[in-house]
């Protein structure tokens, strides 16, 4: 574009307008990149908190009051049925997906494939 201006194919006014538009677009892209970086950071912070909570789940559950235990179980489980001495449950989303894919090979198929190739 600069060469077009020097060669006279576009006017200085059009060139200046295009430069301003490109600078504005660059600022917008940089802002979007910053938002994505913050979102990634927040994701990992939340993930760390979730893993810490999960590692202490048993301890927290046993120390909790009955009402707190009930709320936790209601958020985790659904379709509780008791047939004689057998309790049947279904897990709420996303816990059901986590349970279904609990195998490491299902979570990380590419890593497993890479390890297999290296052996």
WOKA-V65316 format. One record per backbone hydrogen bond with DSSP energy under -0.5 kcal/mol. NH is the residue of the N-H (numbers start at 1). CO is the residue of the C=O. E is the energy in kcal/mol with one decimal. If there is no record, write none. Layout:
{{NH:CO:E} {NH:CO:E}}
This chain:
{{5:1:-1.9} {6:2:-2.5} {7:3:-2.8} {8:5:-0.9} {9:4:-2.3} {10:4:-1.1} {15:11:-2.5} {16:12:-2.7} {17:13:-2.3} {18:14:-2.6} {19:15:-2.6} {20:16:-2.4} {21:17:-2.4} {22:18:-2.5} {23:19:-2.5} {24:20:-2.6} {25:21:-2.4} {26:22:-2.2} {27:23:-2.2} {28:24:-2.3} {29:25:-2.4} {30:26:-2.5} {31:27:-2.2} {32:28:-2.3} {33:29:-2.5} {34:30:-2.1} {35:31:-2.2} {36:32:-2.3} {37:33:-2.4} {38:34:-2.3} {39:35:-2.3} {40:36:-2.5} {41:37:-2.3} {42:38:-2.8} {43:39:-2.4} {44:40:-2.2} {45:41:-2.1} {46:42:-2.8} {47:43:-2.6} {48:44:-2.2} {49:45:-2.1} {50:46:-2.5} {51:47:-2.5} {52:48:-2.2} {53:49:-2.6} {54:50:-2.8} {55:51:-2.2} {56:52:-1.1} {56:53:-0.6} {57:54:-1.1} {60:56:-2.8} {61:57:-2.8} {62:58:-2.6} {63:59:-1.6} {64:60:-1.0} {64:61:-0.7} {69:65:-2.4} {70:66:-2.5} {71:67:-2.2} {72:68:-2.3} {73:69:-2.7} {74:70:-2.4} {75:71:-1.8} {76:72:-1.3} {77:73:-3.2} {78:90:-3.3} {81:88:-2.4} {83:81:-0.5} {83:86:-3.1} {84:82:-0.5} {85:83:-0.6} {86:83:-2.2} {87:85:-0.5} {88:81:-3.1} {88:86:-0.5} {90:78:-2.2} {92:76:-2.7} {95:92:-0.6} {96:92:-1.8} {98:94:-2.0} {99:95:-2.6} {100:96:-2.4} {101:97:-1.8} {102:99:-1.3} {106:103:-0.7} {107:103:-1.6} {108:104:-2.6} {112:108:-2.1} {113:109:-2.3} {114:110:-2.3} {115:111:-2.5} {116:112:-2.4} {117:113:-2.0} {118:114:-1.6} {119:115:-1.2}}
